[in-house]
Amino acid sequence: MIKGPMLRDAMISASKALSNVKQDVDALNVFPVPDGDTGTNMSMTIGNAARELSRLADPTATEVADVASSALLRGARGNSGVILSLLFRGFSKGLKGMEEADGTALAQALTLGTEGAYKAVMKPTEGTILTVAREAAAAGVEKAKENNDPIVVWEAICEEAEASLARTPDLLPQLKKAGVVDAGGKGLCIVMEEMLRIFKGGEMLSDANAAAAAPVKQKNAVAEFEQDITFTYCTEFIVGRDKKCTLDPLCLRAYLESIGDCVVVVDDEEIIKVHVHTNNPGKAMEEAIKYGQFETVKVENMRIQHENAGWVEEEDAAAAQPVLERVEPENEYGFVAVAAGEGLKSLFHDDLACDQVVSGGQTMNPSTDDILSAIEATPAKTVFVLPNNKNIILAAEQAVPLADRRVCVLPTRTIPQGISAMLAFDPDSDVEANLVAMQHAADNVSTGSLTFAARDSDFEGHKIKEGQILALNNGKLAFVDDDVNHAVPKLAKTLANSRRAEGKELNFVTVIYGEDVTEDEAEAVCESIRAKLGEDVDVSALPGGQPVYYYFLSME
């Protein structure tokens, strides 16, 4: 039987194993754009769970599964990270109430997780992590029928996962052409194999290698400001609801507001999730226990956190999101957008009136929790979320059931789509009418982007060398060039021809230039686009300041 501490250790060690090879998993990505890659996203996702699990002293299997599920979901980044979190959400359901797990329970838990992952993805693609998980779970279910030993069952799961991974190139031609297996599937196999090693009695991976490289420290600008902290303790817990309890969670919320602030109470038929800042965490928990039994509890001293906030690891500082406080939903509508670059952040916040702009995009995919925090810091009853990146949409959608207000995710895949969607919003229309109008506006925009190849690759007939310019037409590789200034007007002409072939008008072209492009360079590019498209097309430049991508082109 797999007891709680062993399951905890297996997941923590799996996190370290994946972190050690995340760049190798990144390198399996067929498309060589310098985006937030699969291995990095999966590693950051399961790393969030490892931190939470390390706090559990002597947990049961169900406690491990619940904590891991919640932490994975909130820390999920990118499509691969979200799918990994959904797979382990199945463990929370499959191991519910169990102190330890046998082979049947493990196989059933993975099956539940796989079913949930397939449902969450709008158009599941075979030959990916989904296929690897589904076929591995099926093998585990079959093995459990003949031998219920959890190690034997998990061995069967790992063996089929590796076999399924090896078959992914047969299901996705682009993998076969590039001579690689699916990156997400590979990441999942690494996690499963490391869990098996711990199940068999192996020692957990240590942090020795990480500790050897002393992290560079840097001052956090937030610490330069004094903060008036009224309530000392940030208190969070989950209560498993007692079926016999008839108390209304609204009463719990009212009580918590009388002893603190920043109160969040979210409940369903099974649990009540609570967040409160208070000087009396004991009183908060004393009141909450009337509703059922605690599943998780976390209390942190915010004064100490504030004193220590001035120094953070450089690696963490680069990805850190600002701390946002929850606010009451007072307005009818509010907006959260995802963008990277000071120019784009200013555009969405100041010009387009987005309440919150989450830092992220091509170079770093924000987590579900980052997006959720921005939603709950938006003073609106209905919050529209614009991910502006295809690899962030799924993470944004996972925040919907976690939020304490209505959330509508518009599946904007690019920055220009997000801009057009915001311009189409009508404050006098209802939610449904605005969703239709905003999505229609987003769909009517043609997006071009220019970046560089992060590595050598053979993609869709293009022999790509590291450092070459990649020109993308609505997310698909249009051509490869050696000179960005030559590539921009060429891409503009390609986009214009595509629009006209589809019967779409072309009146405006907006050139959004990145942090490595000067204003003079951008103006010169605009002139070359005018020469290509004609003077009847209005071409303008906008400083986006985005990293990695030299230009975004928006055509309407």
N, C-alpha and C positions, 0 to 999 in steps of 0.2 A: 504494500500500500504506500502511496505517496502522501506523506504527512505535510502539514502546512509549512513548517520551517524548510523542508526540502524543496517544496514548490517555490517558496520565496527565494531561496538561494539559487535555484535553477534559473529563475527569471532575471535576477540581478547579474548572475554570471553571463547569461545570454546577452544582456545589454553590453557588458564589457567586451564580449567576443565580437559582437557586431561593430562596436566602436573601433576596435583594433583594425578592422578590414573595411571600414566604410568607404574609403577611397577606391579600393579595388572593386567594390560593388558599384560605386559611381561610374567607374570606367567601363562598365558593361552597357551603359546607356548608349543606344545606337546613335541618337541625334546628339552631336557634340556641342550644343550650345551651352554656355556657362551658366546654367540655371541651378536652382536648388535641387540637387540630384537625389536619386533614390536611396543610396546608402546613407547619405547624410540625414535625409528626412526620417528614415526608419530608425536610425541610431538615436536621433534626438527624441523621437517619440517614445521608444522603449526606455531611454535614459530617464525620462520623466517618471516613469513607473518605478524604475530601480531606486530612485531617490526616496519615493514614498514607501516602498517596500522595506527599505533599510531601517525604517523606524519601527517596524513590527518586531516585538520581542519573541513571543511564542504563539504565533497565529495558527488558526485552523485553516484548512484548505479553502473554505468559503471566504474567510477574511482576506486571504491573499488574493483570491480571484476578484473580490469586490474592489479592493484598493487598487489593484493593477488595472482593472477595467476603467475605473474612474480617472486614474492618472494618465493612462494611455489615451483615452478619449480627449481629455483636456489638453494633452501635450501633442496631439496628432498634428503632423505637418506634411503637406503634400498628399497626393493621392495614395502613394504607397504607405505613408504613415497612418492615414485614416483607415485603410484596409487592414493594416496590422492591428490597429486598435479595435476594429470591429471583430476580428478573429478572436481576440482575447476577451471581448465582451461576452462571447459565447461561454467562456469559462465561468464568468460570473453567474450565468443562468444554469449551466450544466452542473456546477459544483455547489449550487445553492443549498445551504444548510449542512454541508458535509464537513466533518472534521478531517477526513482523509479521502483520497481518491483511488479507485481501482481502475483497471484498464478500460472497462466499459464506460465509466464516467468521463475519462479523459477523451476517449474517442467521440462520445456524444457531445462533449463540450466543444470540441473542434468542429464538429458537424454543425452545431448551432451557430457558431461564429461564422462559418463559411456561408451558411444560408443568409445570415444578416448582412454579410459583405456583398453578396450578389444582389440583394434587394436594394442596397444603398447606391449601387453604381447604376446609372441610367442605362448605359449600353455596355454590359460586361463583355470583355474581350477574352477569348480563350487563348492560351499560350502565355498567360501572365501569372502573377501571384495567385489570382483567383483559381486558376486551374490546378496549380500545385497544391493549394490548400484543400480544394474539393477532392481531388484524387487521393491525397494523403489521408484525409478524414475517412473516406470510404474504405481504404485499406485497413485503417484502425478498427472500424466497426466490424469488419469481417474477421479480423484476427481475434477480437475480443469474444467472438462467438465460440471459438475453440480454446482460447486460453486467456483468462481474465487478468493475468499478471500485468501490472501497469508498465513494467519495463519491457516486456515482450511486445505489448501493444504499441508503446511509443517507438520501439525499434522498427516495427512494421510501418508506422507512420513516417518515420525518417527515411526508411528505404524507399518507400513509394514517392515521397517528396523529391528525393534525388532523381529517381527514375522519371518522374513527371517533369522535373526541371530540364533533364536531358532531352525531353521530347518537345520542349517549347519552340525550338527553331522549326520544327515540322509544322507547327500551327501558325507561326508568324513568319512570313517570307523575309521580312526585313531583318529578323534575327539570324536567319540562315545565311543571308547574303553577307551580313557583317561578321559571321562566324562566332556569335556569342549566344548565351542563354539569357533568359529574362532576368533583369536586375532585381526586381521585387521578389521573384521566386527564389533567387539566390539568397537574398537577405533573410527570407523566411526559413530556408534550409539551415542557414548558419544558426539562427535562433533555436530551431528544433534540435539540431545536433548538440549544441551546448547544453540544452536542458537534459538531453539523454545522458550526457557525460556526468552531470551532477546526480541524476537519478541513480546511476550505477555506482555512486559513491566517490566520484572524483572531487578534487578540491576546487573551490571557487577560484576564478581568476582574480589575481590581486591587482592593486593599483600601482604596483611598483614602477612599471614603465612610465605611467603618467606622472608619478611623483618625482621621477628622476629629472624630468624637464620642468624646472621651476617656472611657474606661470608668471608672466610679466604683469605687474600691477599698475593700475592707472587710476587717477582721481576721477570720481564720478561727479559731474557738474551738479547733480541734484543735491549733493551734500553741502554745496556752498550756501544753501538757503536754510534758514531756520524753519522748523516745522512745529506748529503748535499742535501737540497730540493730546486731545482731551481724554480719549479712552485708550488705555494701555494695551489691552490684549485683543489680538485678532483671533476670534474663536470660530472654528468651523467643525461641523459634525454631521453625520448622517444617522438618522434614527429609522430602524426597521419598524414599520407601523404595526402596532398590536391590533389584530382584527376586531377585538372586543372594545377597543377604545372608540368612544363617540365624540371626543373633543375635536373641535374645528381648528386646523392649523392657523387660521386667521387669528385665533386667540393667542397662540404662541407668538405670532408676529407682533401683535399689539404689546404683549408683555416685554418682548425683547427691545422694542422701541422705547419702552419706559426706562430701560437700564443701559441703553447704548445707542449707537447709530450705525449707518451703513448696513442696515438689516436686509438680508435676502432670505426668504423662506419659499422654497419650491417643493411641491409635493406631488406624488401620484398615489396609486393604490398600494404600492409596496413600501415606499420610503418617504422621508422628509429630509431635504437638504437645507442646512442652515449656515448662514454667515452673519456674524455680528461683531462690531467693535465695542468692547465693554470693559469696565473695571472689575466686573464680577462674573468671570466665566463659570464659576461654580453655580451661581444662581441661574444662569442661562441653561446649564445642563440639568439642574434640579427640576426646572420647569419642563424641559424637553423630555425627560425620562417618563413623564406621565403619558406620553404618546406611544411608547414602545421601548425597544432595546437599542443601545448605541451599536452601530456597525463600525464607524470610524470617528475619531476625535482628534483635532489638532488645535493647539493653543500656542500662539507666538507673541512674544513681547515686542511690540512695535517700537518702543523707545530704544531698545537694544539694537533692533534692526536698523533704526535710523542712524544710530551712532556708528554702526559698522558699514553703512551704505556708501561711505566715501571711497572705499577701496573694493574693487571688484576685479576678477580676472579679465584680462584683455579679451579673451575669447568670448566670455559671456557678455561683456559690455557691448561687443559688436552686434550681438543679436537681441540685446535687451529691449523690451518695450517699456515705455513710461508707465508708472503705476497710476492706474485710473480708479477713481472712487465711484461707486454706484450712485446714481441719482434717481429721484422719483420721476416716473413718466408723466409729464405735465402737458407737453405739446401733442398734437395729433400725429405728426410725422417727424421722423428724424432719419439721418443718413450716416452710414459708415462706409468708407472706401478704403481700399488697400492700394498703396503707392509707395515708391521709393524715389528719393531725390527731392531736394528742398523746393524746387520749382513746382513739381507736381503736387507735393503736399500743400503748398500755398494755393495752388490752383483749386484743388478740391475743397480745401477748408475755407479760404477767403473769398474766392470768386464764385464757387459753385455751392457754397453754404453747407458743406458736409460737417456734421457735428464732430466726428472723429475720423482721423486718417491713421490707419494702422500701417506702420512701417513694414514694407515687404514687397515682394514681387518676384522678378526673375532671379535675383541673387539670394534671396532668403524667403522661404515660405513661412508666414506666421502660423502659429498654432491655433487650434480651436479655442483654447483659453484666451489667447490674445484677442481674437475676434469677439468672443463672448464678453470680455471685460469692456471692450469698446462699445458693444451694444448696450450694456447695462450702465455705461457712463453717458449714454445719450438720453436726454430728457424727453422721450417720446413714447407714446402708446404703441405706435407701429414704427419699426425701424427697417429701412431698406438697406441691404448690404450689397456692395458692389466689389466682388473679389478682384476683378480686372486681370485675372490670370487663370488659365484653365487648370493649373495645378493647385489652386487655392479654393476652387468652388466647393469641392467635397468637404474640406475642413470647415468652411463657412456653414454648410448645410448641417453639420453635426452640432453647431451651436444653437440651432433653432429650438430643439426640445429642452435645452438647458436654460434658456433665457426666461426671465420673469416678465416678459412682454412679447407682443407679437413681432415676429421677425419674417421678413420677406427677402430671400436671396435671389437677386437677379444674376443669372449665370454669365456675367460679362467676362470675356476671355482676354481682353486687351485694354490698355489705358484709353485709347480713343473710343472704344465702346462705352467705357464708364463715363467719359466726358459727355458723350452724346445722350446717354441715358439720363444723366442729371439735368441736361438742358431741356429734356422733354417732360420733366416733372411738372404737373399742374396742381398747385395746392388746393384748387377748388374742386378737383375730381376725387372720386373715392379710390380705395386701395386697388381694387381690381382693374379699374380703368387706367390707373397710372402704371400698373404692372404691364399691361398690354402696350401702352404708348411708349414706355421706357424701353421695353424689350424690342419693339419695332424699330425705334431709333437706333438702338445698339446694333441690330441686325443689318441696318442700312449703311453702316460705316464699313469702309474697306481699310484694313490696317496693314501697313508695311513696317518692318523693323530690320535694323542692321546691327549685327554684332560680330564677334569673332569666334573662330573655332577653338574650343578648349583643348582639343586633342585631334590626332589623325583619325580619319574615319572613312568608310566607304558606305555612302548613304544614297539610296534611290538613284544609282547610276553616277553619283558625283564622287570623285576621288578628292577627299578633303584633307588638307594639310593644316596642322596646328597653326593658328594665327591668321589664317585666311579670313576674308570677309564673307559672312553668310547673309544673304538677302532673303527675307521671309515674306511671303505673300499670304496674309491671313493665317499665319502660323505654319505654313508649309514652305519648305525650301524651294525658292525660285531659281537661284543660281549662286555660284561662288565667284568671288572676285578677289583681286589683290590690292585694290585701291578703293577706299570707302567713298571718296569724292566722285569717283567714276560710277560707283555702284548705286548711289542715291538717285540720280535722275533716271538711270536705267530701271531701277525698281519702280519709280514713280510711273514710268511709261507702261511697265508691266501691269501695275495695279489699274491704271486708267483703261487699258485695253480690256482687262477682265471685267471692269464695271460696265463698259459700253457694250461688251458682248452679252451681258446679262440684262441689257436694257435699262441700266441705272444712269441717272444724271450725274454729272461731275461739275460742280460749281466751286468747291472749296478744297484746298489742300493745306493742311497744317503740318508744319515740320517741327517736331518736338525734339530738341537736341539735348544730348547728355552731358555729364560732368566733364568729359574729356574733349568737348567741342567748344570753340570760342564763338562769340556772337558773329564775328566777321566771317568765320568759316560757314556758319549756318546761313548767313545772308547770301554768300556765294553759292551755296547749294540751292537756295530758293531761286536764284537767277537761272541756274542751269535747269531747274524743273520747269520754270516758265518757258524757257527756250524749247523744251521738249513737248509741253502740253499746250502752249499757245497763251496769248495774253488775256483771253476771255476767262481763264481759270484764275481765281483769286488764290495766291500762294502767300502764306505768312509763316513766320518763325516764332517759336515759343520756347523759353528756357525751362526744360524739365529737370535738368540736373541728375537724371537717372544714371546709376552706375551700369557698367558693362555694355549697355546698348547705346551705340553712337546716336542713332536716330529712331524715332517712331514717326511714321507717316500716317496721317488721318485723311481719308478722302470721303467727301460727301457731295 
